Structure formats: structure tokens, C-alpha cells
Amino acid sequence: MRIFISICIVLLCLRCFSQSFVPDTAVNRIALSDSTSVLSILGKDCWNFVFEDTDHVKVIIFNKKKTEKLELIFHEGGVLNEFSEFKIFQVNKISNSSKYKSITLNVEHFQSAKGIMLGLSPKSVESKLGIELERKQSRNGEVVLFFRKEIDNDPAFRKYNMPVYYGEYIFRNDQLITFSFGFEQL
């Protein structure tokens, strides 16, 4: 009887943990909505690298080999040096990486707090996130997988005070080539 009760308790605990979503909140120790991490990693002059493109205010960061690009996206009405979304891309050797004012970090690869980095398979990404991703669309041989969470008093999101968290992962030939995550601007 004790074994049966123990098994039931373990199964209930596992079910509770599996329903709880823990967001991915950082790339190379730069955290979403955290000016302290931004300033400690990028320095106090990082705001000098901000520029506005067609739809966002952002900072561009390259890895040391300039083969990967990280965009830190600032939302209107946000706090100085706090970014709400991260986007990571492969950089083609042909593309001009000096087109924008940018920062170069002395890192080999950009990696999220959950261990997601370019080159992973869809199964590996889902495993690291702890959730199954939905297929959004396929285009040009690319597969787009995503998730979107609306926050309804989830303790994981209370500290951010943001209503919607998302993740989008683009794969080509079963390898992650681009991903983004963070809080949507509504």
C-alpha cells in the first residue's frame, strides 16, 4: 500500500511540474527585461549602439567570428537598457556585418539560458524547452515551429509584468538556423 501511495504522489508531482512552463529568459547571460545584466555584459555605453529599423529599436551584437547575430529588441515605453525580445540568426559570409553600428562579444556561439543554439534539431529544441512546438508554416524548405503563452497570473511571469511570451524556431535541413523569443509588443 505504501508503494502505491508513493507512486501516486510521484505521478501527481510530475504532472504538476509538467504543466508549469518556465520561460527561456537569457542569451549568454543577457536577460530579458534586466538592465543590470545588459550593463554588466555590454557595458554602460551599449545604448550608443541602438538604432531604429523599419519596425523596432534594437542593438545588434555579433559573436567573435561574426557568424552569428543577436538582436536585442527594445519595446516602446520600456526602461532604458532593458530589452523584451531576442533574435538569433546565422550570418552569411557574403552579408555585410558592418552595415549597422554593432557590438562584438568574445563568444563562440550565442546560447539561450535553456541551452538552445543554432544548429540544433527540432527534437533537441523541444527537449530543452520542455514543450512541444506547433508547426506554423513551411517555406523555401524551411520549417517554422513556434509557441505562444498568454500569461494569466503565472508566477513565472509576474516579475516581468508582460502579457504574452513567445518562441519561434526556424529549421532548414533539420537544423536550427534562426530563433527568437521574448515578450510580444501589443
ZADO-1210 file (C-alpha; in nm, 4 decimals, padded with zeros to 6 digits):
<atoms>
<atom x="00.0000" y="00.0000" z="00.0000" code="MET" pos="1"/>
<atom x="00.2856" y="00.2417" z="00.0822" code="ARG" pos="2"/>
<atom x="00.4425" y="00.1777" z="-00.2567" code="ILE" pos="3"/>
<atom x="00.1116" y="00.2511" z="-00.4310" code="PHE" pos="4"/>
<atom x="00.0676" y="00.5778" z="-00.2390" code="ILE" pos="5"/>
<atom x="00.4298" y="00.6762" z="-00.3074" code="SER" pos="6"/>
<atom x="00.3864" y="00.6120" z="-00.6784" code="ILE" pos="7"/>
<atom x="00.0648" y="00.8191" z="-00.6832" code="CYS" pos="8"/>
<atom x="00.2377" y="01.1094" z="-00.5082" code="ILE" pos="9"/>
<atom x="00.5311" y="01.0982" z="-00.7511" code="VAL" pos="10"/>
<atom x="00.2950" y="01.0905" z="-01.0505" code="LEU" pos="11"/>
<atom x="00.0960" y="01.3860" z="-00.9163" code="LEU" pos="12"/>
<atom x="00.4154" y="01.5841" z="-00.8597" code="CYS" pos="13"/>
<atom x="00.5395" y="01.5051" z="-01.2104" code="LEU" pos="14"/>
<atom x="00.2063" y="01.6151" z="-01.3555" code="ARG" pos="15"/>
<atom x="00.2234" y="01.9461" z="-01.1652" code="CYS" pos="16"/>
<atom x="00.5782" y="02.0094" z="-01.2854" code="PHE" pos="17"/>
<atom x="00.4973" y="01.9203" z="-01.6451" code="SER" pos="18"/>
<atom x="00.2129" y="02.1731" z="-01.6540" code="GLN" pos="19"/>
<atom x="00.4318" y="02.4541" z="-01.5257" code="SER" pos="20"/>
<atom x="00.6026" y="02.6492" z="-01.8027" code="PHE" pos="21"/>
<atom x="00.9415" y="02.8018" z="-01.7326" code="VAL" pos="22"/>
<atom x="01.0366" y="03.0616" z="-01.9945" code="PRO" pos="23"/>
<atom x="01.3765" y="03.0907" z="-02.1588" code="ASP" pos="24"/>
<atom x="01.4882" y="03.4344" z="-02.0436" code="THR" pos="25"/>
<atom x="01.8505" y="03.4965" z="-02.1431" code="ALA" pos="26"/>
<atom x="02.1175" y="03.4683" z="-02.4101" code="VAL" pos="27"/>
<atom x="02.4797" y="03.4487" z="-02.2952" code="ASN" pos="28"/>
<atom x="02.3772" y="03.5856" z="-01.9533" code="ARG" pos="29"/>
<atom x="02.1961" y="03.8893" z="-02.1047" code="ILE" pos="30"/>
<atom x="01.8496" y="03.8589" z="-01.9526" code="ALA" pos="31"/>
<atom x="01.5131" y="03.9790" z="-02.0812" code="LEU" pos="32"/>
<atom x="01.3941" y="04.2998" z="-01.9132" code="SER" pos="33"/>
<atom x="01.7081" y="04.3237" z="-01.6969" code="ASP" pos="34"/>
<atom x="01.9234" y="04.6339" z="-01.7360" code="SER" pos="35"/>
<atom x="02.1745" y="04.5059" z="-01.4785" code="THR" pos="36"/>
<atom x="02.2674" y="04.2051" z="-01.6940" code="SER" pos="37"/>
<atom x="02.2776" y="04.4206" z="-02.0088" code="VAL" pos="38"/>
<atom x="02.5114" y="04.6746" z="-01.8493" code="LEU" pos="39"/>
<atom x="02.7369" y="04.4112" z="-01.6911" code="SER" pos="40"/>
<atom x="02.7819" y="04.2188" z="-02.0192" code="ILE" pos="41"/>
<atom x="02.7691" y="04.5020" z="-02.2761" code="LEU" pos="42"/>
<atom x="02.8880" y="04.7988" z="-02.0705" code="GLY" pos="43"/>
<atom x="02.7383" y="05.1356" z="-01.9902" code="LYS" pos="44"/>
<atom x="02.7807" y="05.2629" z="-02.3469" code="ASP" pos="45"/>
<atom x="02.5604" y="04.9936" z="-02.5043" code="CYS" pos="46"/>
<atom x="02.2778" y="05.2432" z="-02.5595" code="TRP" pos="47"/>
<atom x="02.5090" y="05.4238" z="-02.8056" code="ASN" pos="48"/>
<atom x="02.4635" y="05.1233" z="-03.0365" code="PHE" pos="49"/>
<atom x="02.0843" y="05.1453" z="-03.0511" code="VAL" pos="50"/>
<atom x="01.9279" y="05.2122" z="-03.3888" code="PHE" pos="51"/>
<atom x="01.5776" y="05.2008" z="-03.5307" code="GLU" pos="52"/>
<atom x="01.4954" y="04.9956" z="-03.8365" code="ASP" pos="53"/>
<atom x="01.1555" y="04.9753" z="-04.0047" code="THR" pos="54"/>
<atom x="00.9725" y="04.8274" z="-03.7082" code="ASP" pos="55"/>
<atom x="01.1941" y="04.8049" z="-03.3977" code="HIS" pos="56"/>
<atom x="01.4509" y="04.9802" z="-03.1864" code="VAL" pos="57"/>
<atom x="01.7388" y="04.7367" z="-03.1381" code="LYS" pos="58"/>
<atom x="02.1016" y="04.6664" z="-03.0641" code="VAL" pos="59"/>
<atom x="02.2982" y="04.4306" z="-03.2908" code="ILE" pos="60"/>
<atom x="02.5605" y="04.2003" z="-03.1405" code="ILE" pos="61"/>
<atom x="02.7892" y="03.9598" z="-03.3287" code="PHE" pos="62"/>
<atom x="02.9825" y="03.6620" z="-03.1989" code="ASN" pos="63"/>
<atom x="03.3607" y="03.6879" z="-03.2281" code="LYS" pos="64"/>
<atom x="03.3729" y="03.5142" z="-03.5683" code="LYS" pos="65"/>
<atom x="03.0799" y="03.7242" z="-03.6967" code="LYS" pos="66"/>
<atom x="02.8979" y="03.4060" z="-03.7996" code="THR" pos="67"/>
<atom x="02.6025" y="03.4670" z="-03.5648" code="GLU" pos="68"/>
<atom x="02.3987" y="03.7795" z="-03.4963" code="LYS" pos="69"/>
<atom x="02.1936" y="03.8566" z="-03.1852" code="LEU" pos="70"/>
<atom x="01.9352" y="04.1340" z="-03.1961" code="GLU" pos="71"/>
<atom x="01.8195" y="04.2818" z="-02.8667" code="LEU" pos="72"/>
<atom x="01.4793" y="04.4398" z="-02.9308" code="ILE" pos="73"/>
<atom x="01.3538" y="04.7321" z="-02.7256" code="PHE" pos="74"/>
<atom x="00.9820" y="04.7995" z="-02.6939" code="HIS" pos="75"/>
<atom x="00.8353" y="05.1464" z="-02.6950" code="GLU" pos="76"/>
<atom x="00.7638" y="05.2595" z="-02.3400" code="GLY" pos="77"/>
<atom x="01.0269" y="05.0239" z="-02.1971" code="GLY" pos="78"/>
<atom x="01.3017" y="05.1026" z="-01.9499" code="VAL" pos="79"/>
<atom x="01.6441" y="05.2159" z="-02.0741" code="LEU" pos="80"/>
<atom x="01.8798" y="04.9177" z="-02.1302" code="ASN" pos="81"/>
<atom x="01.6007" y="04.6625" z="-02.0893" code="GLU" pos="82"/>
<atom x="01.5177" y="04.4524" z="-02.3929" code="PHE" pos="83"/>
<atom x="01.1999" y="04.2494" z="-02.4417" code="SER" pos="84"/>
<atom x="01.2884" y="04.0156" z="-02.7298" code="GLU" pos="85"/>
<atom x="01.5957" y="03.8308" z="-02.8548" code="PHE" pos="86"/>
<atom x="01.6530" y="03.7137" z="-03.2133" code="LYS" pos="87"/>
<atom x="01.9492" y="03.4975" z="-03.3157" code="ILE" pos="88"/>
<atom x="02.0478" y="03.4429" z="-03.6809" code="PHE" pos="89"/>
<atom x="02.3167" y="03.2743" z="-03.8845" code="GLN" pos="90"/>
<atom x="02.5198" y="03.5297" z="-04.0766" code="VAL" pos="91"/>
<atom x="02.6118" y="03.4578" z="-04.4361" code="ASN" pos="92"/>
<atom x="02.9753" y="03.5275" z="-04.5132" code="LYS" pos="93"/>
<atom x="02.8554" y="03.7312" z="-04.8114" code="ILE" pos="94"/>
<atom x="02.6413" y="03.9655" z="-04.5999" code="SER" pos="95"/>
<atom x="02.7818" y="04.2910" z="-04.4733" code="ASN" pos="96"/>
<atom x="02.8081" y="04.2623" z="-04.0950" code="SER" pos="97"/>
<atom x="02.9280" y="04.6238" z="-04.0621" code="SER" pos="98"/>
<atom x="02.6093" y="04.7675" z="-04.2160" code="LYS" pos="99"/>
<atom x="02.4927" y="04.8683" z="-03.8662" code="TYR" pos="100"/>
<atom x="02.6667" y="05.0063" z="-03.5644" code="LYS" pos="101"/>
<atom x="02.7217" y="04.6894" z="-03.3642" code="SER" pos="102"/>
<atom x="02.8906" y="04.5255" z="-03.0680" code="ILE" pos="103"/>
<atom x="03.1074" y="04.2145" z="-03.0926" code="THR" pos="104"/>
<atom x="03.1127" y="03.9752" z="-02.7959" code="LEU" pos="105"/>
<atom x="03.4049" y="03.7417" z="-02.7388" code="ASN" pos="106"/>
<atom x="03.1878" y="03.4280" z="-02.7545" code="VAL" pos="107"/>
<atom x="03.1928" y="03.1327" z="-02.9954" code="GLU" pos="108"/>
<atom x="02.8122" y="03.0973" z="-03.0117" code="HIS" pos="109"/>
<atom x="02.5002" y="03.2608" z="-02.8780" code="PHE" pos="110"/>
<atom x="02.3213" y="03.0237" z="-02.6431" code="GLN" pos="111"/>
<atom x="01.9982" y="03.0725" z="-02.4517" code="SER" pos="112"/>
<atom x="01.9674" y="03.0011" z="-02.0805" code="ALA" pos="113"/>
<atom x="01.7973" y="02.6719" z="-02.1709" code="LYS" pos="114"/>
<atom x="02.0880" y="02.5693" z="-02.3934" code="GLY" pos="115"/>
<atom x="01.9286" y="02.6478" z="-02.7291" code="ILE" pos="116"/>
<atom x="02.1723" y="02.7459" z="-03.0013" code="MET" pos="117"/>
<atom x="02.1918" y="02.7428" z="-03.3792" code="LEU" pos="118"/>
<atom x="02.2404" y="02.4009" z="-03.5368" code="GLY" pos="119"/>
<atom x="02.0143" y="02.2015" z="-03.3026" code="LEU" pos="120"/>
<atom x="01.7430" y="01.9656" z="-03.4313" code="SER" pos="121"/>
<atom x="01.3708" y="02.0270" z="-03.3671" code="PRO" pos="122"/>
<atom x="01.3587" y="01.7387" z="-03.1171" code="LYS" pos="123"/>
<atom x="01.6561" y="01.8780" z="-02.9269" code="SER" pos="124"/>
<atom x="01.4952" y="02.2245" z="-02.9074" code="VAL" pos="125"/>
<atom x="01.1643" y="02.0784" z="-02.7836" code="GLU" pos="126"/>
<atom x="01.3504" y="01.8714" z="-02.5270" code="SER" pos="127"/>
<atom x="01.5371" y="02.1752" z="-02.3927" code="LYS" pos="128"/>
<atom x="01.2183" y="02.3854" z="-02.3790" code="LEU" pos="129"/>
<atom x="01.0149" y="02.1077" z="-02.2189" code="GLY" pos="130"/>
<atom x="00.7202" y="02.1689" z="-02.4525" code="ILE" pos="131"/>
<atom x="00.6053" y="02.0508" z="-02.7925" code="GLU" pos="132"/>
<atom x="00.6204" y="02.3202" z="-03.0585" code="LEU" pos="133"/>
<atom x="00.3449" y="02.3824" z="-03.3139" code="GLU" pos="134"/>
<atom x="00.4168" y="02.3915" z="-03.6859" code="ARG" pos="135"/>
<atom x="00.3461" y="02.7429" z="-03.8094" code="LYS" pos="136"/>
<atom x="00.4311" y="02.7107" z="-04.1775" code="GLN" pos="137"/>
<atom x="00.6834" y="02.5735" z="-04.4199" code="SER" pos="138"/>
<atom x="00.8511" y="02.7924" z="-04.6756" code="ARG" pos="139"/>
<atom x="01.1525" y="02.7591" z="-04.9046" code="ASN" pos="140"/>
<atom x="01.2465" y="02.4281" z="-04.7462" code="GLY" pos="141"/>
<atom x="01.2331" y="02.5853" z="-04.4015" code="GLU" pos="142"/>
<atom x="01.0136" y="02.4603" z="-04.1196" code="VAL" pos="143"/>
<atom x="00.8834" y="02.7163" z="-03.8694" code="VAL" pos="144"/>
<atom x="00.7879" y="02.5916" z="-03.5231" code="LEU" pos="145"/>
<atom x="00.6502" y="02.8159" z="-03.2505" code="PHE" pos="146"/>
<atom x="00.4663" y="02.8550" z="-02.9239" code="PHE" pos="147"/>
<atom x="00.2836" y="03.1447" z="-02.7623" code="ARG" pos="148"/>
<atom x="00.1866" y="03.1720" z="-02.3961" code="LYS" pos="149"/>
<atom x="-00.0617" y="03.4221" z="-02.2632" code="GLU" pos="150"/>
<atom x="00.0139" y="03.4937" z="-01.9045" code="ILE" pos="151"/>
<atom x="-00.2699" y="03.4557" z="-01.6589" code="ASP" pos="152"/>
<atom x="-00.1209" y="03.5027" z="-01.3125" code="ASN" pos="153"/>
<atom x="00.1567" y="03.2524" z="-01.3815" code="ASP" pos="154"/>
<atom x="00.4231" y="03.3150" z="-01.1146" code="PRO" pos="155"/>
<atom x="00.6976" y="03.2697" z="-01.3749" code="ALA" pos="156"/>
<atom x="00.5758" y="03.5868" z="-01.5488" code="PHE" pos="157"/>
<atom x="00.4685" y="03.8095" z="-01.2594" code="ARG" pos="158"/>
<atom x="00.8154" y="03.9614" z="-01.2323" code="LYS" pos="159"/>
<atom x="00.8035" y="04.0690" z="-01.5982" code="TYR" pos="160"/>
<atom x="00.4509" y="04.2159" z="-01.5952" code="ASN" pos="161"/>
<atom x="00.4112" y="04.1327" z="-01.9643" code="MET" pos="162"/>
<atom x="00.1000" y="03.9667" z="-02.1132" code="PRO" pos="163"/>
<atom x="00.2382" y="03.7411" z="-02.3920" code="VAL" pos="164"/>
<atom x="00.5575" y="03.5356" z="-02.4241" code="TYR" pos="165"/>
<atom x="00.6526" y="03.3607" z="-02.7494" code="TYR" pos="166"/>
<atom x="00.9210" y="03.1482" z="-02.9106" code="GLY" pos="167"/>
<atom x="00.9776" y="03.0932" z="-03.2818" code="GLU" pos="168"/>
<atom x="01.2315" y="02.8457" z="-03.4221" code="TYR" pos="169"/>
<atom x="01.3189" y="02.8127" z="-03.7920" code="ILE" pos="170"/>
<atom x="01.4863" y="02.4979" z="-03.9224" code="PHE" pos="171"/>
<atom x="01.6441" y="02.4094" z="-04.2541" code="ARG" pos="172"/>
<atom x="01.7591" y="02.0528" z="-04.3202" code="ASN" pos="173"/>
<atom x="01.6606" y="01.9651" z="-03.9625" code="ASP" pos="174"/>
<atom x="01.8973" y="02.2276" z="-03.8147" code="GLN" pos="175"/>
<atom x="01.8030" y="02.5454" z="-03.6285" code="LEU" pos="176"/>
<atom x="01.9033" y="02.8467" z="-03.8402" code="ILE" pos="177"/>
<atom x="01.7136" y="03.1277" z="-03.6642" code="THR" pos="178"/>
<atom x="01.5259" y="03.1642" z="-03.3378" code="PHE" pos="179"/>
<atom x="01.3585" y="03.4352" z="-03.1382" code="SER" pos="180"/>
<atom x="01.1827" y="03.4540" z="-02.8054" code="PHE" pos="181"/>
<atom x="01.0580" y="03.7069" z="-02.5560" code="GLY" pos="182"/>
<atom x="00.7623" y="03.9281" z="-02.4858" code="PHE" pos="183"/>
<atom x="00.5430" y="04.0427" z="-02.7712" code="GLU" pos="184"/>
<atom x="00.4717" y="04.4104" z="-02.8074" code="GLN" pos="185"/>
<atom x="00.0968" y="04.4540" z="-02.8162" code="LEU" pos="186"/>
</atoms>
